[in-house]
Amino acid sequence: MKPTSGATSQRLTPGTSIPVSFATLNKATKAVSFDVQTEDVFMTIDGSTPTTSNGHKLYAGRAYTISFGSATNAKFVSASNTAVIFGSELTT
């Protein structure tokens, strides 16, 4: 995979209560690669609201790649404090 032409990397800063999502993705994007930089986060991709008791726990210091559809639906909250997530759009 390679970076999607014309797409801009995104920096998300979820807190502990209000979910954040990626901005509108480029239509040519096939996946989003992102790393969780500062605090663990919880992510949902099913439309539900992530909380510390609902969602996939993603650990700080690790990188993840999810499909276009999952990235479009993804919502994030921090496990504690304010987290930083940095993502880049990828295509084939």
ChimeraX attribute file (.defattr): number of C-alpha atoms within 10 A of each C-alpha:
attribute: neighborCount
match mode: 1-to-1
recipient: residues
	/A:1	9
	/A:2	12
	/A:3	18
	/A:4	21
	/A:5	12
	/A:6	9
	/A:7	16
	/A:8	14
	/A:9	15
	/A:10	15
	/A:11	15
	/A:12	17
	/A:13	18
	/A:14	24
	/A:15	19
	/A:16	18
	/A:17	15
	/A:18	13
	/A:19	19
	/A:20	18
	/A:21	17
	/A:22	19
	/A:23	12
	/A:24	9
	/A:25	20
	/A:26	16
	/A:27	10
	/A:28	15
	/A:29	20
	/A:30	20
	/A:31	24
	/A:32	24
	/A:33	17
	/A:34	19
	/A:35	19
	/A:36	21
	/A:37	16
	/A:38	18
	/A:39	20
	/A:40	21
	/A:41	30
	/A:42	23
	/A:43	24
	/A:44	21
	/A:45	17
	/A:46	12
	/A:47	9
	/A:48	13
	/A:49	19
	/A:50	27
	/A:51	21
	/A:52	16
	/A:53	9
	/A:54	12
	/A:55	19
	/A:56	15
	/A:57	19
	/A:58	19
	/A:59	17
	/A:60	16
	/A:61	11
	/A:62	12
	/A:63	15
	/A:64	12
	/A:65	16
	/A:66	15
	/A:67	14
	/A:68	20
	/A:69	14
	/A:70	15
	/A:71	23
	/A:72	17
	/A:73	15
	/A:74	21
	/A:75	24
	/A:76	30
	/A:77	29
	/A:78	28
	/A:79	22
	/A:80	15
	/A:81	14
	/A:82	16
	/A:83	21
	/A:84	19
	/A:85	22
	/A:86	16
	/A:87	21
	/A:88	20
	/A:89	28
	/A:90	21
	/A:91	16
	/A:92	10
